[in-house]
Amino acid sequence: MSGNVRITVHPSFDVLAATTAARLITRLLDVQSERGEATVVLTGGSVGIATLKAIADSPARLSVDWAKVNFWFGDDRFVDAASPERNVGQATAALLGSVGVDPARVHVMAASDEVADLEAAVADYQGQLAAAARLEWENDDDATTSGDAKVPRFDVLLLGLGPDAHIASLFPDMAGIRTQGVTVVGVTNSPKPPPSRVSLTLEAINTAQEIWIVAAGADKAAAVGLGLAGANPVQVPASGARGVNKTLWLIDQEAAAKVPEQLIRREN
């Protein structure tokens, strides 16, 4: 396992969400102190949304300049904009609607009633990513970005984990996890409803400075074990997620059942 991969086990779901929230607040503050603004890629799922709710409940949230945080999404369901299944709607209810974010910095994947078809939604998000990358490069006085970049700098990218080890909407043995050379992919036959989705590709995901994989529950234990064992990402998508600087597996005790004890760092 790569040296920049760390596994931290928390005693319960609630502690996992609260600790991840505190960790994200701290990271956003650190990045803002260095660069003025920060960028995070959000995930749906039970832990991802619980983490956002925990941030909203934390007094420490007041230390973050939320108007200078850029938000992207790792995936979303291609359904009506008002559908409760939309990750953006859940994230807005949990956090984004209450902390004074700049709406122009919240980059949303198009819904099925906003564009002609799934391909248009994919093209739209690829365009948003490319435009942000280009603007970042044009404004980069320190020459730390590339003019060839297809995505902006992602400081933290959150990923949920399915029992089948899928991440974002990249499912085992399906076209999405095999897709290369683009940043966004459309999914038309998701084994988990709804069937149509928009997702970042693994290539885009792995441009993130830090990737945090969050998972809870006994039904995730096998996926966690396989993801950490270095399995082929086509069969085990989670095993392919690697941040440029750091990859964190933030899991609860039940999800850690198949992880060797020597790999674990425990949080009280």
N, C-alpha and C positions, 0 to 999 in steps of 0.2 A: 504494500500500500504506500502511496506517495507520502512524503514527509509533510506536505502541507495539508493533509487530511486529518481532521480531529473529530473524535466522537465524544459527545458530552451527554450523559444520561441524567435525567431528572426524575424525581420520585413519583410524579403524577402529571396528568394532563394540564391541570391548572398551574402547577409550578413551571412546567415547560412553557406555556403561553406567557406567563408573567416574566420569566427570565429572558425569553426571546425578545419580548417587548423592551425590557430594560437594555438588553444588548443592542437592539436596533437604535434606540434613542441615543445611546452612547456613540455608536458608530456614525450616525448622522451628525451629531455635534462635532465629532472629530473631523469629519470630512468638510463640514461647513467652515470650521476654523482654519482649515488648510486651503480650501478652494473657493469659499464663498457660497457655493451651492452643492447639493448632493443629489444623487440619483439612485432610486431603488426600484426594483422590479418586484411587483406583488404577485402573490399566489392566492388562489381560492382554497377550498378545503377547510376542514374543521379547525386544524391548528393555525393555519394562516389567518383565518378570520378572527379566531380567538385572540391571536397575537395583536391584531389591530384594535380589538376592543380593549385589551389590556393597556395598550398605549393611550387610548382615549381616556382611560380611568386613572392614568398615572399623573401625579403632579409634575413629574419631570418632563412631560410633553411640552410644558410651557417654555422650556429652555431652547427648544428647536424653532428655528425660523421656517415654519411650514410653507411660507410663500416662496421660499427658495429651495424647495425639494421638488425634483422632477419624478413623476410616477409613470411607470410603464407596467404592462401586464405580461406575464409569461404565457398566458393563454386565456381564451374566453369561449363561451358557448355561442354558436351562431344561431341565436333565437331573437325574438322581439326585444327591443331595448328595455321594455318594462318588465320582462320576465324575471322572476325571483331567482332563476338559475344563473343569471349573469354575474360573473365575478365582480365586475365594476360596480354593480348595484349593491352587492354585499359589502364591498370595501367602502363604498360611500356611506352606507348606513353605519358601519362599524367605526369609521375614523374620518374619512376624507371630507364628509359633510359637516364636520364640527370643529376643525382645527385651523381654518383660514388658509387653505391651500389656494394657489393660483390656478384657476381652471385651465389656463393655457398650458400649464405644466403637467396636466393629467392627460396622458396619451391613451386613448381608449380604442379598443378593437371594434370595428363597425358591427352593428347588429343587423339581423336579417331584414328588418324593415327600414334600414337606412341606406342600403346599397343594393345593386341589382342581384348579386349572387355571391357565393362564397369566394370565388376567384377575385371579385372586386374588393372584398374585405381584406384578403391577403395582400393585394396590390396596394391598398390604402395604407396598411400598417407598415409594409416595406418602405413606402414613400415617406411616412412619418419618421421612421428610424433613420433613413438616409438623409432627410432634411436636417434632423437634429445633429447627426454626425457631421454634416457639412458646416452647419452653423458653429458647432463646437470647434472645428478645425480653423474656421475663419477668425474666431475670437481667441485663439490659443496663442498668447504672447510668449509662452515658454517652450513652444514647439514640442509638446509632449504627446500630441495626437497626430494621427496620420490622415492625409488628404484622401487616402484610399478606403478609409473605414466605412463600413456599411451600417454600423450601429454607433450610437454615442457611448461614452464611458458609463458603465453600470457599476456603481460602487458596491451595492449589495443586491443580489438576486435571490429571492426566496423561492423555494420549490417545495410543494407538497409531494407526498409519495403514496402511490396506490398499492393495494395488496399484490398486484401483478408487477410491481416495481416501475410503473409508468411515472413519468414526470411531465409537468405541463400537460399537453395533450399528445405526447409522444408515447405510443403504446408498443408493447413487445411485438416484434416480427411484422410490423406494419410499415407502410410507405413513409410515414412521417419521420420515424427514427432513422431511416436510411437516407433521407433527403440531404443533399449537400449543395453548396454553391449559392444558396439563398438564405435569407434571414427569417422568413416566415413561411409557414406551410398550412394548407387547408386540409382538414380531416373530414372525410365524408362518411366513414363507417366505424365510428368509435364504438368499441365494445361496451362502453359505459354511456348511458343516455345523458344528454341528447346526442345524436349521431354526428351532427355537423359542428365543427369547432375551428378556431383559428389558434395557431400555436407558434411560438418561437421555435426555431430549429435548434438542434444540439450545438451546431456551430455558433449560433448567436448567443445561446446560453453560456457557452464556455468563454465568451469574451469578458464576462463579468470579473471584476477584481476579486470579489468574494461571493461564493455560492453557499447558501445555508439551506440544507435539506431538513425539513421539519416533519416529524412523524410521531404518532402516538397510537397505542393499542396493540393487542396481541395479534390482530390480523395483519399487522405490518411487519411482524418479526422476521418472517421468511424473506420478505423483500429487502429489509435492511441487511440481513445476513448476506444475501446474494449481491446486493449493491456494493458491499464492502469487500467482497471476495474477489473482485476484479473480473467478473463475468463479462461476456461479450455484450456491449451496449445494445445490439440489435435485439437480443433476447432479454436483457435486463437494462432498460434505458437509464435507470438511476446510476448504474456503475460508470456511465460515460460522462457524468457531470463533474467537471473539474474547474474550479476558479483559477484565475491567473495567479493570485497570491495565496488564496486560502479556500478550503472547502470544509465546511462544518456540517456534521451530522448532529442535529439537536433533537433528541428523542426521549421518550419516557421509558420507565422501567419495563413495561410490558413489551414495547417495541424492541428492546435491547436483548430479548431472551436468547437470540442466536449469535450474539456478538461475543467474541473471546474477551474474557475479563481483562487481559493485559492491554487491550486496546482502548479501554473505557476510562474516561474522566468523569467523575460523578459530581453533580451539583446537589447541595442540600436544600 
